[in-house]
Amino acid sequence: MRAYPRLILTAVTVMICMSLPVQTLNAGQGTSVHPASRLAREARSLQSNQIEAGNSSSYSGALDSQSSVEKQRYIIEMMRHAWNNYKLYAWGKNELNPISKRAHLSSVFGSGEMGATIVDGLDTLYVMGLTDEFREGRDWIAEHFNINEIDSELSVFETTIRFLGGLLSCYALTGDTIFRDKAAEVANALLPAFETPTGLPYALINPSTNASRQYHWADSNSILSELGTLHLEFSYLSDVTGREVYRNKVDKIREVLYNIEKPGDLYPNYINPRTGQWGQRHISLGALGDSFYEYLLKAWLASNRGDEQARTMFDTAMQAALDKMLRVSPSGLAYLAELKYGWVIEEKMEHLSCFAGGMFALAATTLENSFSERYMDVARKLTHTCHESYFRSETKLGPEAFRFSNAVEARAQKSDEKVYLLRPETFESYFIMWRLTKEQKYRDWGWEAVQALEKHCRVEGGYTGLTNVYHQNPQGDDVQQSYFLAETLKYLYLLFSDDSLLSLDEWVFNTEAHPLPIKGKNPLYRMASTPVPIEDNRV
């Protein structure tokens, strides 16, 4: 048993081993040395000493045979390039247009100054040891982030996974109470959306007016992947604040989904929060469904395997999904198709579904049961298929969706499927598969992706998505997504780290890659010392 919290990179990887203070990087306190600080300091010299402007990909190629430490240093430099340009051209706004070098005003969070990139990317800065950048982001949150001043509609789901998840992760890592308190403010602003006859939340809320509604395109329905991807954050917030109100909200969602009749043990993507009845019977492990299943598994893991209901729901649903949705192409590539009223509607798989390789691997290795062998086999095959979708493009970056037929396999066909939006899901699976199998190919594939990102997505003003991954010189979409800093670069960095950095035995990553501690196993869990009395347990 450890006598005090440690977050370490062992000598094998970084050749340093320092304790992570329980309370670090707080305003007004002395500077604490982070275990990754050496890597960060050395990464600062890469841009000036080893990378000529506009030619960074040549250096990434030179690292092919170099150590994991060198590759980590390089990814740190990528993070600094993304962060510094956001700071220069869009500080306080949500996202960056890296080509036109201005704030991106049409993001999922609109034009308001919520600092989405700051909140979303902050724990990545911390994990990489970029203490100066972390401190300036922390100070912006303390001084300028106020969700109650936002007079526009916000997605309950996106606000939870990016803002609530990001703030709670920073609180766990540092113990700085500004993050816990800001997280509670975010959750409080979202609570009116849960005021429905069933307790299933509406999709959108205006924090200033408390008005909630659904997406117009979803009619009167809520989305499974949205209402089912709140459990980790709200439950952990209850534990660190002592207020059960947050857990009660997500427990009510669980109760509804547990008791409702499931068609063939599967969960349709649409459900009406007024009636508690399913909408159209569209079922997917991609958009609209994906992270609901991920959170069943991770709720069980985060509870130190105490939430047995969640694991049972996961296993039951996954057996049905694998029986009915797992397909194999003529050449043997496995993929997850979508169902509508029990029938496969299209022979395609979405990039968003590429997280599933990692999810099935976690399921296989965390509980030895009759499903374990099948889960790991599927994990390997799905991760391989997602890599093939990258390998078969001219840019070596994967499309938004890819199809399977006698004429084409693992390639996009429609123009809106050919884009690459800086997405992380494939790299998430590489990271988890590497940690659990130690098969070198996953690190090799990750480094191929780093080189492709540098060659095609890096521009002077940051990193851009691509409009067509099948063009040798693709056009950029001029958006640096906040999740590029929160997820894409974090998973690539961790792919080359030692296992003790954010160990999968002590941390669970939310669907935005924000690490949350496992209850009872992680000394950074920071449980509230006393629960709030019931009569005071209100917002």
C-alpha positions in Angstrom: 0.0 0.0 0.0 1.3 3.5 -0.9 1.7 5.9 2.0 1.0 8.9 -0.2 -0.4 9.6 -3.6 1.9 9.0 -6.5 1.5 9.5 -10.2 4.7 8.2 -11.8 6.5 7.6 -15.0 9.0 4.8 -14.2 12.6 4.8 -15.0 11.9 2.5 -18.0 10.1 5.3 -19.8 11.1 8.6 -18.4 14.0 7.8 -16.1 12.5 9.9 -13.4 10.2 9.0 -10.5 8.8 11.7 -8.4 5.8 11.9 -6.1 2.8 13.9 -7.2 1.7 16.2 -4.4 -1.9 15.9 -3.2 -2.3 19.6 -3.7 -0.3 21.1 -6.6 -0.4 24.1 -8.9 -2.8 26.1 -6.8 -2.7 29.8 -7.1 -0.6 31.4 -4.4 1.3 28.2 -3.6 4.9 27.3 -4.4 5.7 25.6 -7.6 5.5 21.8 -7.4 7.6 19.6 -9.7 5.5 17.4 -11.9 6.9 14.0 -12.9 6.6 14.8 -16.6 8.3 18.2 -16.3 11.6 17.0 -17.7 9.8 15.8 -20.9 8.0 19.1 -21.1 11.1 21.2 -20.7 12.9 19.2 -23.3 9.9 19.4 -25.6 10.1 23.2 -25.5 13.4 23.1 -27.4 12.1 20.9 -30.2 10.4 23.7 -32.1 13.4 26.0 -32.2 16.3 23.5 -32.3 14.9 20.5 -34.3 11.8 21.5 -36.2 12.0 24.1 -39.0 8.9 26.0 -39.6 6.6 24.1 -41.9 8.7 21.0 -41.9 7.9 19.4 -38.6 6.8 16.1 -40.2 10.4 15.4 -41.3 11.5 15.3 -37.7 8.6 13.0 -36.7 9.7 10.6 -39.4 13.2 10.7 -38.1 11.9 9.3 -34.7 10.6 6.1 -36.2 13.3 4.0 -34.5 13.7 6.2 -31.4 12.6 5.6 -27.9 9.1 6.1 -26.5 10.5 9.0 -24.5 11.5 10.9 -27.7 8.0 10.3 -29.1 6.4 11.6 -25.9 8.5 14.7 -26.2 7.4 15.2 -29.7 3.7 14.8 -28.8 4.2 17.3 -26.0 5.5 19.8 -28.6 2.3 19.1 -30.6 0.2 20.0 -27.6 2.1 23.2 -27.1 1.6 24.1 -30.7 -2.2 23.6 -30.5 -2.4 25.4 -27.1 -0.2 28.4 -27.9 -2.1 29.1 -31.1 -5.4 28.9 -29.4 -4.1 31.2 -26.8 -2.8 33.6 -29.4 -5.9 33.8 -31.6 -8.9 32.6 -29.6 -8.2 32.8 -25.9 -11.4 32.5 -23.9 -13.5 31.5 -26.9 -14.5 27.9 -27.4 -12.4 26.7 -30.3 -9.9 27.9 -32.9 -9.9 28.3 -36.7 -6.2 27.5 -37.2 -6.0 28.4 -40.9 -7.8 31.8 -40.7 -6.3 32.4 -37.2 -9.4 33.5 -35.4 -12.0 32.1 -32.9 -14.3 29.4 -34.2 -17.8 30.8 -33.5 -20.0 28.0 -34.8 -18.8 25.2 -32.5 -21.1 23.0 -30.5 -21.0 25.6 -27.8 -21.6 28.6 -30.0 -19.9 32.0 -29.8 -20.0 32.5 -26.1 -16.8 32.7 -24.1 -16.9 29.4 -22.2 -13.3 28.6 -22.9 -14.1 25.0 -24.1 -10.6 24.4 -25.3 -9.2 25.6 -21.9 -11.4 23.4 -19.8 -11.2 20.4 -22.2 -7.4 20.5 -22.6 -6.4 21.4 -19.1 -5.8 17.9 -17.7 -3.8 17.0 -20.8 -1.5 19.9 -20.0 -1.2 18.6 -16.4 -0.4 15.0 -17.4 2.2 16.2 -19.8 3.9 18.4 -17.2 3.2 21.7 -18.9 2.8 23.5 -15.6 3.0 27.1 -16.9 0.2 26.5 -19.5 -1.8 24.6 -16.9 -1.5 27.5 -14.4 -2.7 30.1 -17.0 -5.7 27.9 -17.9 -6.5 27.3 -14.2 -6.4 31.1 -13.6 -8.7 31.8 -16.5 -11.3 29.3 -15.2 -11.1 30.8 -11.7 -11.5 34.4 -12.9 -13.6 34.1 -16.1 -15.6 30.9 -16.3 -19.2 31.4 -15.2 -21.7 29.1 -16.9 -24.7 31.0 -15.4 -23.8 34.0 -17.6 -24.3 32.0 -20.8 -27.5 33.0 -22.5 -27.7 30.4 -25.2 -28.6 26.8 -25.5 -26.1 24.2 -24.4 -26.0 20.4 -24.9 -26.5 18.7 -21.6 -24.3 15.8 -22.9 -21.5 17.9 -24.4 -21.4 20.2 -21.4 -21.2 17.2 -19.0 -18.4 15.2 -20.8 -16.2 18.3 -21.7 -16.8 20.8 -18.9 -18.0 18.7 -15.9 -15.6 15.9 -16.8 -12.7 18.2 -17.4 -13.1 20.1 -14.1 -13.6 16.9 -12.1 -10.5 15.4 -13.6 -8.4 18.4 -12.7 -9.8 18.3 -9.2 -8.8 14.7 -8.7 -5.3 15.3 -10.1 -4.6 18.4 -8.1 -7.0 18.8 -5.2 -7.5 22.4 -6.1 -11.1 23.1 -4.9 -11.7 25.7 -7.6 -12.2 22.8 -10.0 -14.7 21.0 -7.7 -16.6 24.2 -7.1 -16.8 25.1 -10.8 -17.9 21.6 -11.6 -20.8 21.9 -9.1 -21.8 25.2 -10.8 -21.9 23.4 -14.1 -24.0 20.5 -12.8 -26.4 22.9 -11.0 -26.9 24.8 -14.3 -27.8 21.5 -16.0 -30.3 20.1 -13.4 -33.4 21.9 -14.7 -33.1 19.7 -17.9 -33.9 16.7 -15.7 -37.3 18.0 -14.7 -39.4 15.7 -16.8 -42.1 13.1 -15.9 -39.6 10.2 -16.2 -36.4 12.0 -15.0 -34.8 11.5 -18.4 -33.3 14.9 -19.3 -34.0 17.0 -22.3 -31.1 17.5 -24.7 -30.6 21.3 -24.5 -30.7 23.9 -21.7 -30.2 27.7 -21.5 -28.3 28.3 -18.2 -29.6 31.8 -17.9 -33.3 31.0 -18.3 -33.4 27.3 -17.3 -35.5 26.7 -20.5 -35.0 23.2 -21.8 -36.0 21.5 -25.1 -35.1 18.7 -27.5 -33.2 18.9 -30.8 -35.6 19.7 -33.6 -34.4 16.7 -35.6 -35.1 14.3 -32.8 -38.8 15.4 -32.4 -39.8 14.8 -28.8 -37.1 12.2 -28.1 -33.9 12.3 -26.1 -30.8 10.5 -27.4 -29.6 7.3 -25.7 -25.9 8.1 -26.0 -26.5 11.5 -24.4 -28.7 10.7 -21.4 -26.7 7.5 -20.9 -23.4 9.3 -20.7 -23.8 11.3 -17.5 -23.3 8.6 -14.9 -19.6 8.8 -14.2 -19.5 12.6 -13.8 -22.6 13.1 -11.7 -21.9 10.1 -9.4 -18.3 11.3 -8.8 -19.5 14.9 -8.2 -21.8 13.6 -5.5 -18.9 11.9 -3.8 -16.6 14.9 -3.8 -19.3 17.4 -2.7 -21.4 15.2 -0.4 -24.5 16.2 -2.3 -26.6 13.2 -3.4 -28.8 15.3 -5.7 -26.4 14.6 -8.6 -26.3 10.9 -8.2 -30.0 10.7 -7.7 -30.5 12.2 -11.2 -28.4 9.6 -13.0 -29.7 6.8 -10.8 -33.2 7.6 -12.0 -32.0 7.4 -15.7 -30.5 4.0 -14.9 -33.8 2.8 -13.3 -35.8 3.8 -16.3 -33.4 2.0 -18.8 -33.1 -1.0 -16.6 -36.9 -1.6 -16.3 -38.0 -0.7 -19.8 -38.6 -3.6 -22.2 -35.6 -3.9 -24.6 -36.2 -5.2 -28.1 -33.9 -8.2 -28.4 -31.9 -7.1 -25.3 -30.8 -4.0 -27.3 -31.4 -0.3 -26.6 -32.8 1.9 -29.4 -31.2 5.3 -29.9 -34.4 7.4 -29.2 -36.6 7.5 -26.1 -39.3 10.0 -25.1 -38.6 11.6 -21.7 -42.3 12.3 -21.2 -43.7 8.8 -21.8 -40.5 6.7 -21.2 -41.2 4.9 -24.4 -38.8 4.1 -27.2 -38.9 6.2 -30.4 -37.9 4.7 -33.7 -36.1 1.4 -33.4 -32.7 2.5 -34.7 -29.8 0.8 -32.8 -26.1 1.7 -33.1 -22.8 1.5 -31.4 -21.8 4.6 -33.3 -23.4 8.0 -33.2 -26.5 8.2 -30.9 -25.7 5.0 -29.1 -22.0 4.5 -28.5 -21.1 5.9 -25.1 -24.2 4.6 -23.3 -22.7 1.1 -23.5 -19.2 2.5 -22.7 -20.6 4.0 -19.5 -22.2 0.8 -18.4 -18.8 -0.8 -18.3 -17.1 2.2 -16.9 -19.7 2.8 -14.2 -18.9 -0.7 -12.9 -15.2 -0.1 -13.1 -15.4 3.4 -11.4 -17.4 1.9 -8.5 -14.5 -0.6 -7.9 -16.8 -3.2 -9.5 -19.6 -2.6 -7.0 -22.2 -1.5 -9.5 -23.1 -5.0 -10.6 -26.3 -3.9 -12.3 -24.3 -1.9 -14.8 -22.0 -4.8 -15.7 -25.0 -7.1 -16.1 -26.7 -4.6 -18.4 -23.5 -4.3 -20.4 -22.9 -8.0 -20.9 -26.5 -8.7 -21.8 -26.5 -5.9 -24.4 -23.1 -6.7 -25.8 -24.0 -10.3 -26.4 -27.1 -9.2 -28.4 -25.0 -6.6 -30.2 -22.3 -9.0 -31.2 -24.9 -11.6 -32.4 -26.9 -9.1 -34.5 -24.6 -6.2 -35.4 -21.1 -7.7 -35.8 -20.4 -8.3 -39.5 -17.5 -9.7 -41.4 -16.5 -8.4 -44.9 -15.6 -10.7 -47.8 -11.9 -10.3 -47.0 -12.5 -11.0 -43.3 -12.6 -7.5 -41.7 -15.0 -7.3 -38.7 -17.2 -4.2 -38.3 -20.2 -3.0 -36.4 -23.3 -2.3 -38.5 -26.4 -0.4 -37.5 -29.9 -1.9 -37.1 -33.4 -0.6 -37.7 -36.3 -2.7 -36.5 -33.9 -5.7 -36.3 -32.4 -5.4 -39.8 -29.0 -4.2 -40.9 -29.7 -0.9 -42.7 -26.2 -0.2 -44.1 -23.0 -2.2 -44.4 -20.8 0.6 -42.8 -19.0 1.5 -39.6 -18.5 4.9 -38.2 -15.2 6.3 -36.9 -17.1 7.0 -33.6 -17.5 3.2 -33.2 -13.7 2.7 -33.3 -13.6 3.2 -29.5 -15.3 -0.2 -29.2 -12.0 -2.1 -29.6 -10.7 -0.6 -26.4 -14.1 -1.1 -24.7 -14.3 -4.8 -25.5 -10.6 -5.3 -24.4 -11.4 -3.6 -21.0 -14.5 -5.9 -20.6 -12.4 -9.0 -21.4 -9.6 -8.3 -18.9 -11.5 -6.9 -16.0 -13.9 -9.8 -15.4 -13.2 -13.4 -16.3 -16.4 -14.9 -17.5 -17.8 -16.8 -20.4 -17.7 -13.7 -22.6 -14.1 -12.8 -22.0 -12.5 -14.7 -24.8 -15.1 -13.5 -27.3 -14.7 -9.9 -26.2 -10.9 -9.9 -26.7 -11.2 -11.5 -30.1 -13.6 -8.8 -31.1 -11.4 -6.1 -29.6 -8.5 -7.2 -31.8 -10.5 -7.5 -34.9 -12.3 -4.1 -34.6 -9.1 -2.3 -33.8 -7.5 -3.9 -36.9 -10.4 -2.8 -39.0 -10.2 0.8 -37.8 -6.5 0.8 -38.6 -7.3 -0.5 -42.1 -9.6 2.5 -42.6 -6.6 4.7 -41.9 -4.1 2.7 -43.9 -6.3 2.6 -47.0 -6.5 6.4 -47.3 -3.9 8.5 -49.0 -3.4 10.6 -45.9 -3.2 7.6 -43.5 -6.0 9.2 -41.5 -9.4 7.6 -41.1 -12.7 8.8 -42.6 -15.8 9.7 -40.7 -17.5 6.5 -41.9 -16.4 3.6 -44.0 -18.3 1.0 -46.0 -18.0 -2.7 -46.9 -19.2 -4.4 -50.1 -17.8 -6.6 -52.8 -16.3 -3.5 -54.5 -14.9 -1.6 -51.5 -13.9 -2.3 -48.0 -13.0 0.0 -45.1 -13.3 3.1 -47.4 -15.7 6.0 -47.4 -17.9 6.5 -50.5 -20.0 9.6 -49.8 -18.4 13.0 -49.6 -19.5 13.7 -46.1 -18.0 10.4 -44.9 -14.5 11.3 -46.3 -13.7 14.0 -43.7 -11.3 13.6 -40.8 -12.4 15.7 -37.8 -9.2 15.2 -35.6 -11.1 12.4 -34.0 -9.5 10.2 -31.2 -11.5 7.0 -31.1 -9.1 4.8 -33.0 -6.1 6.1 -30.9 -8.1 5.4 -27.8 -8.3 1.7 -28.8 -4.6 1.7 -29.7 -3.8 3.0 -26.2 -6.0 0.5 -24.4 -4.9 -2.5 -26.6 -1.2 -1.6 -26.0 -1.7 -1.4 -22.2 -3.5 -4.7 -22.1 -1.6 -6.8 -24.7 1.8 -5.1 -25.1 1.7 -5.9 -28.8 4.1 -3.5 -30.5 1.9 -2.9 -33.5 -0.4 -0.7 -31.6 2.5 1.7 -30.8 3.6 1.5 -34.4 0.1 2.4 -35.7 -0.1 5.3 -33.2 3.2 6.7 -34.5 2.0 6.4 -38.1 -0.9 8.5 -37.0 1.3 11.2 -35.4 3.3 11.4 -38.7 0.0 11.7 -40.7 -1.3 14.5 -38.3 1.9 16.4 -38.7 2.0 16.1 -42.4 -1.6 16.9 -43.2 -3.2 18.6 -40.2 -0.5 20.8 -38.8 -0.7 24.4 -40.0 1.0 27.5 -38.8 -2.0 28.4 -36.6 -2.6 25.0 -35.0 -4.2 21.8 -36.2 -7.0 21.5 -38.7 -9.3 18.7 -39.7 -9.5 17.5 -43.3 -12.2 17.6 -45.9 -11.1 14.5 -47.8 -8.7 11.9 -46.5 -8.3 10.4 -50.0 -6.6 13.4 -51.5 -2.8 13.5 -51.3 -2.9 17.2 -50.5 -6.2 17.6 -48.7 -7.9 20.8 -47.9 -8.3 21.7 -44.2 -11.7 22.3 -42.6 -10.2 25.2 -40.5 -11.4 23.8 -37.1 -9.2 22.8 -34.2 -11.6 20.8 -32.1 -11.3 21.1 -28.3 -11.3 17.3 -28.1 -8.1 17.2 -30.2 -6.3 18.5 -27.0 -8.5 16.6 -24.6 -8.5 13.2 -26.3 -6.5 12.8 -29.4 -3.2 14.1 -28.1 -3.7 12.7 -24.6 -4.3 9.1 -25.9 -1.3 9.4 -28.3 0.9 10.6 -25.4 -0.3 7.9 -23.1 0.3 5.2 -25.8 4.0 5.8 -25.3 4.0 6.3 -21.5 4.7 3.8 -18.8 1.7 1.9 -17.5 1.9 3.7 -14.1 0.9 7.0 -15.7 -2.8 7.0 -15.2 -2.9 3.3 -14.6 -6.0 1.5 -15.8 -6.1 -0.1 -12.4 -6.8 3.2 -10.7 -8.4 5.5 -13.4 -11.3 5.4 -15.7 -11.5 7.7 -18.7 -14.8 9.4 -19.4 -15.9 9.5 -23.0 -13.9 12.8 -23.5 -10.7 11.1 -22.2 -10.9 12.9 -18.8 -9.4 10.5 -16.2 -11.6 10.0 -13.1 -10.3 8.0 -10.1 -11.6 4.5 -9.2 -13.4 4.5 -5.9 -11.6 2.6 -3.2 -8.5 2.0 -5.3 -7.2 5.5 -6.1 -5.9 7.7 -3.3 -6.8 10.7 -5.3 -10.5 10.0 -5.1 -11.0 12.8 -2.6 -14.3 11.7 -1.1 -16.1 14.5 0.8 -15.4 14.2 4.5 -19.0 14.5 5.5 -22.2 14.2 3.4 -24.5 17.2 3.2 -27.6 16.7 5.4 -30.7 15.8 3.5 -32.5 19.0 4.3 -29.5 21.0 2.9 -29.0 18.7 -0.1 -30.6 20.9 -2.6 -29.4 23.3 -5.2 
